[in-house]
Amino acid sequence: MSKRIIIAGGGTGGHIFPALAIANALKKKEPDIEILFVGAEGKMEMEKVPEAGYRIEGIDIAGFNRSSLIKNIGLPYKLIRSFFRVRRIFQAFRPDAAIGVGGYSTFPVLRYAQAKGIPTFIHESNSFAGKSNILLGKKATRIFTASDRMEKFFPVNRLMHTGNPVRTQIVGNNISRAEGLAFFGLDANHTTVLITGGSLGAKSINEAIDAGIPLLKKNQIQLIWQTGKTFAAKAAEHAAESRLIWASQFIAKMEYAYAAADMVVSRSGSTLYELCAVKKPVIFVPYPHATEDHQTVNAQNLFNKQAALMIPDKEAKNKLVAALIDLAHNPAEQQLLKENIGRLAITDADEKIATEILKVIHG
């Protein structure tokens, strides 16, 4: 009889894409395995998971809002209601295991599974574990981590440093630079920079690029600009005015963007692991409000190894574009960054995780 696994989590591409990579690796190793995703209603997993060919159930759940305490009034009610919904999902699907990848739905799903004695697995993609995962980790069967030195958060005997799962179309990307540029309608004779603030966009990066467009144009630097929803309209105006700019709120085919890009500007969440795999010179602008400021820790780690450049979020508006132009005019530094970031790539994390999960559930 085929095994059944629930994968819970989402909210951002940084949680969703590793989850899909794990699901694909499980399917590759055991084609008859049944996989059901559980996500938060209204979040991007409800769209991205079905697009990838998997079934997803939504639960009405939200996280604690630190900026507006009044918005937390309904949180206990939502949490209780989500547990009832999770119970119904488990009764119908009868999973052999549950995997949590981070995001609002992870806690109620894994907590319920642990209460029922069902094996639970956590993938922690951050260098600082969140409170929910620390709590869940006390009873988890295995905890897979993207970063090393995570013993301060989790029981060491159940900890595995696997790296972060990277989408197979990015790891195995054989698209040429010319094909990538053609996909975006850009010129092969110009330096091309991919600007990405993650799937939801990054305000400081967007504002810095917006202010620096005259300078970027003057230096013949062209952009593939992933803006997120809130900045999409303004960026579209720039794109309409200049053949050097391609802009959209979301890039579905990131493998083409990575192939086309000579350099990258990015946040330093889980996109960092993709950038190691594709070996691109990158300027990180860490999101300063991430849990325990883990994005700064991530970026600093690469900066210390001469594998990336880093600009603090509050300095992005004044320094980012100048740093970009300097790097564009310094091929030797680009090459050094490419070589050093490439050495940090872990490209088989999904297989390691899938192998361990299957070993446990098959006893």
Secondary structure, 3 states (H helix, E strand, C coil): CCCEEEEECCCCHHHHHHHHHHHHHHHHHCCCCEEEEEEECCCCHHHHHHHCCCEEEEECCCCCCCCCHHHHCCHHHHHHHHHHHHHHHHHHHCCCEEEECCCCCHHHHHHHHHHCCCCEEEEECCCCCCHHHHHHHCCCCEEEECCCCCCCCCCHHHEEECCCCCCHHHHCCCCCHHHHHHHHCCCCCCEEEEEECCCCCCHHHHHHHHHHHHHHHHCCEEEEEECCCCCHHHHHHHHHHCCCEEEECCCCCHHHHHHHCCEEEECCCCHHHHHHHHCCCEEECCCCCCHHHHHHHHHHHHHHCCCCEECCHHHHHHHHHHHHHHHHCCHHHHHHHHHHHHCCCCCCHHHHHHHHHHHHHCC
